[in-house]
């Protein structure tokens, strides 16, 4: 075999991998999942570049590289076969089955194995006014929209997530947030909450989320502006748009999740609409008066999402086709997910200094808004599951944030110090002691701690 043909062994697959990645990212998903496909773009481009480099190598060297590559591919398929036959989950252990067994033992019920889009389809047959959670962050890469939403579909039953054996469903308020609608009619607001999925109340039903538990303990009104996937800039924008200026707000709680808030901010800083909230203190989309437009955006996103899942055979039907399973095997789906999961789980990328600086600028703006509204501003620090379960956890950001908050005279409620530090089994506050959002007990402890430290 000629040297040229040997080089084509690398060139042709890398070329087709790049084309396939482009097809999945830009055609199938219409650019909505570009961040997910970014590593595949980088990998295919790297292999493509390497394949051109092989033309300058000796034939014997190329043959050695081919043998090594085939050995790696063969090894990956052995791993994929093992994981498939043993039904091993993404994390590398039989976590899902263990969760299902524990849930059945505790409740006598079967763990709901449906996907979110499946339950949406099933519930839609019963109740037309049903929605699924659509994160504001899902609009970050869409440069065509003229309105950036900060919540979901208004006045609808909204399907959230399943980490505890059942899908949490809540009735959204007039603006699409996870609140009883009547909170907007109150003259006095005791707490206004900003944050991501932890503030939002992911995977538990009301009244077991933090905001609801805080309502019960304080016997006061709590408005929750948190939503899945939010970062600090979206939270600032949400506060600017929805703060009820004509009403007294006693306390503003900014929930900071150390697991990904700075990464989220890095993505948010690339959005032109969101940047206006940072650069112009008077900027507003007047979004309170444009709820119909927000609802239309959310409905359109749900339709797109449903369509993409159908195209990709991602369990929209009760049974996944044999063809789909074979195709997943050929793409070494389980092994890839395992590698990506563990890479993301253990490796934390240090945010750029610019992102850190903008983060503190956002806190200054929120503090200023709080002061103008005669509200007390609290920074609530939420530790991640990885802090207690990863050897790779780096607490440099934690120390820097604590020191900076002190210099800015912003009061910090450190949930690590207040709750987790003294617990023998910290994992008890997470679903089935695995990575996820807090359990009902965890949310209750957090609400109790916040209430004690702010009353």
C-alpha positions in Angstrom: 0.0 0.0 0.0 1.3 3.4 -1.0 2.2 6.1 1.6 -0.6 8.3 0.2 -3.2 5.7 0.8 -2.0 5.2 4.4 -2.3 8.9 5.0 -5.9 8.8 3.7 -6.6 6.4 6.7 -6.5 9.5 8.9 -7.6 12.2 6.4 -11.0 10.7 5.2 -12.4 9.8 8.7 -11.4 13.2 10.2 -13.0 15.0 7.3 -16.2 13.1 7.6 -16.2 13.6 11.4 -16.0 17.3 10.9 -18.8 17.3 8.4 -21.0 15.1 10.7 -20.3 17.4 13.7 -21.3 20.4 11.6 -24.5 18.5 10.4 -25.5 17.6 14.0 -24.7 21.0 15.5 -25.9 23.4 12.7 -28.5 21.4 10.7 -30.1 19.0 13.2 -29.9 21.2 16.2 -30.0 24.5 14.3 -27.0 25.8 16.4 -29.0 25.5 19.7 -26.5 23.0 21.1 -23.3 24.5 19.7 -21.5 24.6 23.1 -22.1 20.8 23.4 -20.5 20.1 20.0 -17.5 22.5 20.6 -15.2 19.7 21.9 -16.1 17.6 18.8 -15.3 20.5 16.5 -11.9 20.9 18.2 -11.2 17.1 18.1 -12.1 16.7 14.4 -10.1 19.8 13.5 -7.1 18.5 15.5 -7.3 15.1 13.8 -7.7 16.7 10.4 -4.6 18.9 11.0 -2.7 15.8 12.1 -3.8 13.8 9.0 -2.2 16.5 6.8 0.9 16.3 9.0 1.2 12.5 8.3 2.1 13.2 4.6 5.5 14.4 5.9 6.1 11.3 7.9 7.9 8.1 6.9 5.7 5.2 5.8 6.9 3.0 8.7 5.9 5.7 11.2 2.5 6.1 9.6 1.9 2.3 9.8 2.8 2.4 13.5 0.3 5.2 14.1 -2.4 3.3 12.3 -1.8 0.2 14.4 -1.9 2.4 17.6 -5.1 4.1 16.4 -6.8 0.8 15.5 -5.8 -0.6 18.9 -7.4 2.4 20.7 -10.6 2.1 18.6 -10.8 -1.6 19.3 -10.3 -1.0 23.1 -13.0 1.7 23.1 -15.5 -0.8 21.5 -14.6 -3.4 24.2 -15.4 -0.8 26.9 -18.6 0.1 25.1 -19.6 -3.5 24.8 -19.0 -4.1 28.5 -20.9 -1.0 29.5 -23.8 -1.9 27.2 -24.1 -5.5 28.4 -23.9 -4.5 32.0 -26.2 -1.5 31.6 -23.7 0.8 33.2 -24.8 4.4 33.6 -22.8 7.6 32.7 -21.0 7.8 36.0 -19.4 4.4 35.5 -21.5 2.5 38.1 -25.0 1.1 38.2 -26.2 4.3 39.8 -29.6 4.5 38.0 -30.6 1.0 39.0 -29.6 1.6 42.6 -31.6 4.8 42.7 -34.7 3.0 41.3 -34.4 0.2 43.8 -34.0 2.6 46.8 -37.0 4.7 45.6 -39.2 1.7 45.3 -38.2 0.4 48.7 -38.9 3.8 50.3 -42.1 4.7 48.6 -43.5 1.5 47.0 -43.6 3.3 43.7 -41.7 2.8 40.5 -39.0 5.4 39.7 -40.4 7.5 36.8 -38.0 6.6 33.9 -39.7 8.8 31.3 -37.7 11.7 29.7 -39.0 15.2 30.3 -40.3 15.4 26.7 -42.2 12.1 27.2 -44.0 13.3 30.3 -44.7 16.6 28.5 -46.3 14.6 25.6 -48.3 12.4 28.1 -49.5 15.4 30.2 -50.4 17.4 27.1 -53.1 14.8 26.4 -54.7 15.6 29.8 -54.0 19.3 30.2 -53.3 21.6 27.2 -51.9 24.2 29.6 -48.7 22.3 30.2 -45.2 23.5 29.7 -41.6 22.4 30.3 -38.8 24.4 31.9 -37.0 26.5 29.3 -33.9 28.1 30.7 -33.2 31.7 29.9 -29.6 30.6 29.2 -30.9 28.6 26.2 -31.3 31.9 24.4 -27.7 33.1 24.9 -26.4 32.1 21.5 -29.5 33.2 19.6 -28.5 36.6 18.1 -31.8 36.9 16.1 -34.1 37.5 19.1 -35.0 41.1 20.0 -36.2 40.2 23.5 -34.3 38.2 26.0 -36.6 36.3 28.4 -35.8 35.6 32.1 -38.5 33.0 33.0 -40.7 30.4 31.4 -44.3 30.2 30.2 -46.6 32.2 32.4 -49.7 30.8 34.3 -49.0 27.2 33.3 -48.2 23.9 34.9 -44.5 23.5 34.2 -42.6 20.3 34.2 -39.2 20.7 35.8 -36.8 17.7 36.5 -36.5 14.3 38.1 -33.7 13.5 40.5 -35.8 12.0 43.3 -37.9 9.4 41.5 -40.7 11.8 40.3 -41.0 14.8 38.0 -41.4 18.0 39.9 -44.2 20.2 38.4 -45.1 23.7 39.5 -47.7 26.3 38.6 -45.9 29.3 37.2 -46.9 32.8 38.1 -47.9 35.7 35.8 -44.3 36.2 34.7 -43.3 32.5 34.4 -41.4 32.1 37.7 -41.8 29.4 40.4 -44.1 31.4 42.7 -47.7 31.4 43.9 -49.1 34.2 41.7 -50.5 36.2 44.6 -47.0 37.1 45.9 -47.1 39.9 43.3 -50.2 41.4 45.0 -48.5 41.9 48.4 -47.4 45.4 49.5 -44.5 44.1 51.6 -41.9 41.6 50.3 -39.8 40.1 53.1 -37.4 38.2 50.7 -36.6 38.6 47.0 -34.4 35.7 45.7 -32.0 35.7 42.8 -30.2 32.6 41.6 -30.0 29.5 39.4 -31.6 26.1 39.7 -30.8 25.8 43.4 -32.8 29.0 44.1 -35.4 28.0 41.5 -36.4 24.8 43.3 -35.3 22.2 40.9 -36.5 18.6 41.2 -38.8 19.1 44.2 -42.4 20.3 44.4 -43.6 23.3 46.3 -43.6 23.8 49.3 -40.3 21.9 49.5 -38.1 24.3 47.6 -36.0 26.9 49.5 -38.3 29.8 48.7 -41.4 28.0 49.9 -39.7 26.7 53.1 -38.7 30.3 53.7 -42.3 31.5 53.3 -43.4 29.0 55.8 -40.7 29.7 58.4 -40.9 33.5 58.1 -44.7 33.6 57.5 -43.9 36.4 55.1 -44.0 37.0 51.4 -41.1 35.6 49.3 -40.6 36.4 45.6 -38.3 34.0 43.8 -36.7 35.3 40.6 -34.4 32.3 40.3 -34.3 30.0 37.2 -32.4 27.0 35.8 -29.1 27.8 34.2 -29.0 31.4 35.4 -25.6 33.1 35.9 -24.9 36.4 37.7 -25.6 38.7 34.7 -29.0 37.2 34.1 -29.8 37.5 37.8 -28.8 41.2 37.7 -31.0 41.7 34.6 -33.9 39.8 36.3 -33.7 42.1 39.3 -33.7 45.2 37.2 -36.7 44.1 35.2 -38.9 42.6 38.0 -38.0 44.4 41.2 -41.3 45.9 42.4 -40.1 49.4 43.1 -43.4 50.6 44.5 -43.3 48.0 47.2 -41.1 47.6 50.3 -38.5 44.8 49.9 -36.8 44.0 53.2 -34.1 41.6 52.0 -32.5 40.6 48.6 -30.8 37.2 48.6 -28.2 36.6 45.8 -27.7 32.8 45.6 -24.2 32.0 44.3 -23.5 28.4 43.3 -19.7 27.7 43.2 -20.1 24.8 40.7 -20.8 26.8 37.6 -21.9 30.4 38.2 -18.6 32.0 36.9 -18.7 29.7 33.9 -22.2 30.8 33.2 -21.2 34.4 33.6 -18.5 33.9 31.0 -21.1 32.8 28.5 -23.5 35.6 29.4 -20.9 38.3 28.8 -21.0 37.3 25.1 -24.7 38.2 24.8 -25.3 41.8 23.5 -28.7 42.3 25.1 -27.4 41.2 28.6 -24.3 43.3 28.3 -26.6 46.4 28.1 -27.7 45.7 31.7 -24.1 45.9 32.8 -23.1 49.0 30.8 -26.2 51.1 31.1 -27.8 51.3 34.5 -31.0 52.7 32.9 -31.4 50.0 30.3 -34.6 48.0 30.4 -36.5 45.7 28.0 -39.7 46.6 29.9 -40.3 42.9 30.0 -43.1 43.0 32.5 -45.3 44.5 29.9 -44.3 42.1 27.1 -45.3 38.8 28.7 -47.2 37.7 25.5 -43.9 38.0 23.5 -42.1 36.0 26.2 -44.7 33.3 26.1 -44.4 33.1 22.3 -40.6 32.7 22.6 -41.0 29.9 25.1 -43.6 28.1 23.1 -41.5 28.3 20.0 -38.5 27.0 21.9 -40.5 24.0 23.2 -41.6 23.1 19.7 -38.1 23.3 18.4 -36.9 21.2 21.3 -39.5 18.5 20.7 -38.8 18.5 17.0 -35.0 18.1 17.5 -35.6 15.2 19.9 -37.8 13.4 17.5 -35.2 13.8 14.8 -32.5 12.4 17.1 -34.6 9.5 18.4 -34.1 10.7 22.0 -36.8 8.7 23.7 -39.8 10.7 22.4 -41.5 7.4 21.9 -42.0 4.8 24.6 -39.7 2.4 22.8 -36.3 3.3 21.3 -35.8 1.7 17.9 -33.2 -1.1 17.5 -31.6 1.0 14.8 -31.2 3.9 17.2 -29.5 1.6 19.8 -27.1 0.2 17.1 -26.3 3.7 16.0 -25.5 4.7 19.5 -23.2 1.7 20.0 -21.3 2.5 16.8 -20.8 6.1 18.1 -19.5 4.6 21.4 -22.2 6.7 23.1 -21.8 5.3 26.6 -18.0 5.5 26.6 -18.0 9.1 25.3 -20.5 10.2 27.8 -18.5 8.6 30.6 -15.3 10.3 29.5 -17.0 13.7 29.1 -18.9 13.3 32.5 -15.7 12.6 34.4 -13.7 15.3 32.6 -16.4 17.9 33.5 -16.8 16.4 37.0 -13.2 16.6 38.1 -11.6 19.4 36.0 -12.6 22.9 36.9 -11.4 25.6 34.5 -10.1 28.7 36.2 -12.2 31.7 35.0 -10.6 34.6 33.3 -9.7 37.6 35.4 -12.1 39.7 33.3 -15.0 37.4 34.3 -14.1 37.7 38.0 -13.9 41.5 37.7 -17.3 41.7 36.0 -18.7 39.4 38.7 -17.8 41.8 41.4 -19.1 44.7 39.3 -22.5 42.9 39.1 -22.5 42.6 42.9 -21.8 46.3 43.3 -24.7 47.1 41.0 -27.0 44.8 43.0 -25.8 46.3 46.2 -26.6 49.8 44.8 -30.1 48.7 43.7 -30.7 47.2 47.1 -29.6 50.4 48.8 -31.8 52.5 46.5 -34.7 50.3 47.5 -33.8 50.4 51.2 -33.3 46.6 51.1 -30.7 44.6 53.0 -28.4 42.6 50.5 -27.2 39.1 51.4 -24.8 37.0 49.4 -25.7 33.3 49.9 -22.8 31.0 49.0 -23.9 27.5 47.9 -21.2 24.8 47.9 -21.1 22.1 45.2 -21.3 18.4 45.6 -17.8 18.1 44.1 -16.4 20.1 47.1 -17.0 17.1 49.3 -16.4 14.3 46.8 -13.6 15.3 44.4 -9.9 15.2 45.1 -9.5 17.9 42.4 -11.6 20.6 44.1 -9.9 24.0 44.1 -11.1 26.5 46.7 -9.1 29.6 45.5 -12.3 31.3 44.2 -14.0 30.7 47.5 -11.3 32.4 49.4 -11.1 35.3 46.9 -14.9 35.8 47.0 -15.0 35.8 50.8 -12.2 38.4 51.0 -13.7 40.6 48.3 -17.2 40.5 49.8 -15.7 41.7 53.1 -14.0 44.7 51.4 -17.3 45.5 49.6 -19.2 45.3 52.9 -21.6 42.7 51.6 -22.9 40.3 54.2 -22.2 36.6 53.3 -24.3 33.6 54.3 -21.8 30.8 53.9 -23.7 27.5 53.7 -20.5 25.5 53.8 -19.7 27.0 57.2 -23.3 27.2 58.5 -24.5 23.7 57.5 -22.1 21.4 55.7 -18.9 21.9 57.6 -20.2 20.1 60.7 -22.1 17.3 59.0 -20.6 13.8 59.1 -22.3 12.7 55.9 -22.7 15.7 53.7 -24.0 13.6 50.8 -27.2 13.0 52.8 -28.5 16.4 51.6 -28.2 15.4 47.9 -30.6 13.0 46.0 -29.6 9.4 46.8 -26.3 10.8 48.0 -25.2 11.5 44.5 -24.6 14.6 42.4 -27.7 16.8 42.0 -29.7 19.5 43.6 -30.6 19.5 47.3 -33.1 17.1 48.8 -36.2 18.3 50.7 -34.2 18.0 53.9 -31.4 20.1 52.3 -33.7 22.8 51.2 -35.3 23.0 54.6 -32.0 23.3 56.4 -30.9 26.1 54.0 -34.2 28.0 54.5 -33.9 27.6 58.3 -30.3 28.8 58.2 -31.1 31.8 56.1 -34.1 32.7 58.2 -32.1 32.6 61.5 -29.2 34.7 60.0 -31.5 37.4 58.5 -34.3 37.9 61.0 
